[in-house]
Amino acid sequence: MRFLLSFFLIVYAFGALTGCNNPPTAPKDLESLLGFLFERMDDDDPEALTTGLENLYDWFQDDAQLGDAREGFLVKNLPASALAVLDDKERSASGLEGITVATKSPYCSRAIAGLLTWEDFGSILDNFTLYERTFRTDPTCFGERACTQVEADSHTRSAWAGLVEMESKYTIQFRWVETKYGWMMLQRFWLKDPVPGDSFDVRMNANYYIGIVMDDGGRAAKPISPAFRRAANGAVGQTGRDIDAQQEALSRAGSLRIHANWFNVDTGVIPIPDETIRSTLISNQINDSTRHDNWLGDNPEQFPCPQLMMSTDDDSVDQSDDRADP
């Protein structure tokens, strides 16, 4: 009886969403860029990765394209070469499908990076019944860019698509990359092994994610080139970090976050339309980003954004709010 009740609750919950239209397919250039960035995330030489990020930045300067991406797109298989670089396990791109969505945050990339690599990050995730994450090195250097790469392993339990409980283990990587448009942060993770759900023969066979965070405010401030930043270290007596802070604050930089999530899931005996699964995953990604923003808003002192320092006649300092205009 309990099985039948749970079954009908799940069917009802998804049935309420069956009016959702299938998200449109992502433009080929965006889809290719996301696969490329996933594959190149851990390159020893960041040149190709940097070029890919700069191309992604350019793509999102078109406001119409940004607007469409905020509604969510479908993406197709990752190339097999992207999976071959992850670890020593054999992985197949067969059966993968994915979604991508862009979200806007009023907080700078440093604040988001600090939160995502915070050792107590699991405490803000009310949608997980278990969240254990072990970093291989000290992650506290990452938010401030005192280090540019950290890696972790996670053991989690949560309800896939909000309904079927799964216990999973992931490898997670974070990386900062300096581009001609400023610093950008990447996050990549993948499911280590297939996992069954706790009911209805649901099974997660594979899951891969890439996230990119770039500062994005009024888009009016001209980016400072890496060469100028390095030269200014000695020329004007400021560190590169100080100049970065000035640039970010002048732009009143919020952040643009681009998420791409590929998956291969057997939905078992639950009659869930494909378009419902995709739309639900897009909504979940947006909700997760909103949860991060809400926490940063409630705890502004935890991961502060760079503040604009302005000298006046009496040498006082005016610190501006780094949140982007609504």
Stockholm file with secondary structure:
# STOCKHOLM 1.0

chainA/1-326         MRFLLSFFLIVYAFGALTGCNNPPTAPKDLESLLGFLFERMDDDDPEALTTGLENLYDWFQDDAQLGDAREGFLVKNLPASALAVLDDKERSASGLEGITVATKSPYCSRAIAGLLTWEDFGSILDNFTLYERTFRTDPTCFGERACTQVEADSHTRSAWAGLVEMESKYTIQFRWVETKYGWMMLQRFWLKDPVPGDSFDVRMNANYYIGIVMDDGGRAAKPISPAFRRAANGAVGQTGRDIDAQQEALSRAGSLRIHANWFNVDTGVIPIPDETIRSTLISNQINDSTRHDNWLGDNPEQFPCPQLMMSTDDDSVDQSDDRADP
#=GR chainA/1-326 SS CHHHHHHHHHHHHHHTTTTCCCCCBCCHHHHHHHHHHHHHTTCSSCHHHHHHHHHHHHHTTSHHHHHHHHHCEEECCCCHHHHHTTCSSCCCCTTCEEEEEEEEESSCHHHHHHHHTCTTGGGGCTTEEEEEEEESSCGGGTTTTSSSEEEEEEEEEEEETTTEEEEEEEEEEEEEEEETTEEEEEEEEEESSCEEBSSTTCEEEEEEEEEEEEEESSSCSCCCCHHHHHHHHHHSSCCHHHHHHHHHHHTTCEEEEEEEEEEEEECTTCCCCHHHHHHHHHHHHHHHHHHHHHHHHHCTTTSCCCCCEEECTTCCEEECCCSCCC
#=GC SS_cons         CHHHHHHHHHHHHHHTTTTCCCCCBCCHHHHHHHHHHHHHTTCSSCHHHHHHHHHHHHHTTSHHHHHHHHHCEEECCCCHHHHHTTCSSCCCCTTCEEEEEEEEESSCHHHHHHHHTCTTGGGGCTTEEEEEEEESSCGGGTTTTSSSEEEEEEEEEEEETTTEEEEEEEEEEEEEEEETTEEEEEEEEEESSCEEBSSTTCEEEEEEEEEEEEEESSSCSCCCCHHHHHHHHHHSSCCHHHHHHHHHHHTTCEEEEEEEEEEEEECTTCCCCHHHHHHHHHHHHHHHHHHHHHHHHHCTTTSCCCCCEEECTTCCEEECCCSCCC
//
